[in-house]
Structure formats: C-alpha cells, structure tokens
Amino acid sequence: MKTKILKTIFLAILSLLFILPASSQKGIEDGSKYGKGQDSINCIKNLSLYREFFKHSNYKDAIGPWRGVFGECPASSERMYVEGITMYRSFIESASDPVRKDALIDTMLLIYDRRAKYYGGEGNVLGRKGIDLLRYRRLDSEGSPDVDAMEEGYGYLKRSIEIQKSKTRDAVMVTFISASISLNNFERIEDNQVIDDYFMVTAIIDKLLTKSSRWPRAKGLIDDNMLKSGLLTCEALNGYFEPQYQANQDDKEFLEKVITFYTAAGCDRSDLYVTVSEKMYEIEPGPKSAHNLAILFIAKNDFHKAAQYLKEAVVGIDIDNATRADWFYELAVVSSANKDYCDAIIYAKEAVANKSNHGKAYIIMGDAIIASRDRLGDDFEKSTAFWVAADKYTKAKSVDPSVTADANKKLNNYAGHYPNHEEVFFRDLKDGDSYQVKGCINEYTTVRSRK
C-alpha cells in the first residue's frame, strides 16, 4: 500500500514538471530572451533592479538580482555579462579569503563562457578571459606562481589572436607574449615556440603601426620583453629559421622576415643571414641590396664577393652621384685588399669623377699607385710611382681638409722613396721636369729628387 502511494506521488510530481512550463518557463530553459509567464516578469524586474544599483556602483545590492538574470534568462542582455565582469573583478580584488577568491574567479570565467555561448564573439571573449585569468590567478593557494593557470590563460590568448587576427586588442598581444616568455622560463614551452609566438604577433602588429599610436607602444613593449628574455639570440634564430630555409628559399615574405629579425637581433653577420640576403638579391636585385651584400662580405673579410656586389651596385640607376662616389671608393678599397691595384686606381678615379672633393678616394688612389709600382720595370721606374702618389695626397688635402693629417703623414713617409739626385741626373732629368709614369698608372707628374 505504501509503495503504491509513493508511486502515485511520484507520477503526480512528474506530470507537474511537464504541465508548469506551459504557463511559466525560464529563458535558460526555452532559449527565449526573457522566458515566459511569471518568469519573464521576474527576469525583467531583476534586470531593472540590478542596473539601478549598478549605475550607482552599489555592487552589493546589484549582485542578487544580477544572479537572477544570469541564472534564469542568460540571453536577455549582453551588457549584463560586461557589467557582471565589472562587479566580479571588484569582489575578487577585495576578497581576503583565498577560498572565496578562488570561487569568485571561477564564476568570472563562467561569465565569459556564458557570454560566448549566447552572444558569440569567441575571439574577443577569449582574449578578455585570458587576460583576467592571468591577472587574478598569478599565484596558487601556497603563494607560488600558478603555472597551470598561466598555461590555460596562454591558450585562451593564443586562440583569441588566431581568431581575431588584425582585430586583436593590443593588450591581448602584449599579455600573450609575456605569458609565452613566462611559460618558457618554467620549461612548459620550448624556445622555438616563444619565437614563433613573437613572429605571429609582430606580423600582425607591423601592419597596424600606422593605424593608431597604441600599436607602436605595444610593439615596443613586446620587443623589449623579448630582448630582455634573451631568447632572440643568433643561435636561437638559427635554430628556428635554418630548418625552414630549404622549403621557403623562394618565398619573398619568408626571406624578408629572416632579414628583419636577424637585423633587429644584431645577427646580420650570421651565415644564414648572408645566404638569405643573397637569395633575396636573386629575387629582387637592385643597387642598394647589392651594396648591402657587399658590406656584409666586407665584414666577413670576403673581399672577392664584396667586389662582385659593389661592381653591380655602382652601375645601378636611381642613385645620386655622392652615393655612387662613396661606393666607387669602397670598391677601390676592396680591390686594393684583393691586390687588384690597377682596378683600385680606376675605381678611385671614378669616385672623384662623381664627387670632386672626395679626399679619401684620392688617398686610396695614391696608395694603390704605390702598391702597383712593381709593374713599372727597373728600380728607378718603380720609384717614380711615389711622385704620382704624392700628387694624389696633395690633391686630397686641398679638396678635403678632413684628410690633411693622413695626407701629410704619407707625404713625409714616402718622400724618402723618391729617386736620388744622381739617378735623376743619369736619366737626363732634373727637378721640375714633366715625366710620364707608365703602366696602369699612366700619368704625367713632376720630377722630384730625394733630398
């Protein structure tokens, strides 16, 4: 008998569960904005109540009716989620009990989840959720860094950036890189992953730098964090880019990325950087890129390669005479280093032809003339090269006072190498006569005997 009564009561209760929603239904149950019947009235009343209290920053009285709205009609207002986060941040920051604080953080995270469920915008919501998780769960219950929470927040931020791309907020990107570096410090992610994260973020930011002043600030913070981390070492960059090079060696965007980051990290003397720069020159040749390559090879003491690229640079169009003069001067220096002294003389002359007061070009011309003297024949002929060199040193200081000290030093040192009076006399010459020095020098000069 007792069993029968219990069964009857159970069936009666079960029937009520199906009958009552027809007259009253919560929004969370039927998916409507406010629910139905008395529940919709309660929802609207709670919305009005909490907003009035919230407007006056009375979160203590606002939170009760807000919870009613959050729990019973979650699709009623997106603004309700934004204001809920504001209140819970306040509660978290004022909570002294660790257990209560942890519970409040859990609720805050649930608010973000519920907002994404009913109003979408997953990328935006995940960014905000990740920042708040990292802000409020930095430490665990024992006061140590909460690395698990850090990893969770990092995941939210990364997914947010992948979804939002150029619409990502600057705070999300800055926080993401900070979390990436921290996780690397705790050995949760590898060096290459941090570098990959950095490249992902900077690739987006670089396209936004002119859009708003906040982007240069964000890039500055991110770059500063990466430099302080010590992860952007030449060795780390090599480890990251070298495995990718073979597959991407014809990809201009990839090559530009390598050049940009090696330059920023001060690794522009690395072998891979040089290889990539040469490949970039093949794809997009030009006088400036050829000159840049020449400077790289000069730094590596590969003067033959440097000369090769300088020869390509100096014949380029769209460069001004002063620049061309400087490049011809560099080519003269490099040719001298390669012991191609006759070529050095030619290039030095081209330098002064493009810039008449290029004192250094006259100096290197004089040096190359002296170095080429072995081609002139006997000892007397060889010593006449010093006359022509002296002409160049004198010209150098007359057109460019900045080289005066160097020119005078050379003039004093090399005057002792002139032919002596007897040698001049036996050639049927005297001081002041005009004399042609042959070979690749091929210039007229003035006879001067050694004193």
Buried (B, 14 or more C-beta within 10 A) or exposed (E): EEEEEEEEEEEEEEEEEEEEBEEBBBBBBBEBBBBBBEBBEBBBEBBEBBBEBBEEEEBEBBBEBBBBBBEBBBBBBEEBBEBBBEBBBBBBEEBEEEEEBBBBBEBBBEBBEBBBEBBEBBBBBBBBBBBBBBBBBBEBEEEEBBBEBBBBBBBBBBBBBEBBEEEBBBBBBBBBBBBBBBBBEEEBBEBBBBBBBBBBBBEBBEEBEEEEEEBEEBBEBBBEBBEEBEBBBBEBBBBBBBEEBEEBBEBEEBBEBBBBBBEBBEBBEBEBBBBBBBBBBEEEEBBEBBBBBBBBBBEEEBBEBBBBBBBBBBEBEEBEEEBBBBBBBBBBBBBBBBEBBBBBBBBBBBBBBBBBBBBBBBBBBBBBBBBBBEBBEEEBBBBBBBBBBBBBBBBBBEBBEEBBEBBEEBBEEBEEBBBEEEBBEEBEBEEEEEBEBEBBBEBEBEBBBBE
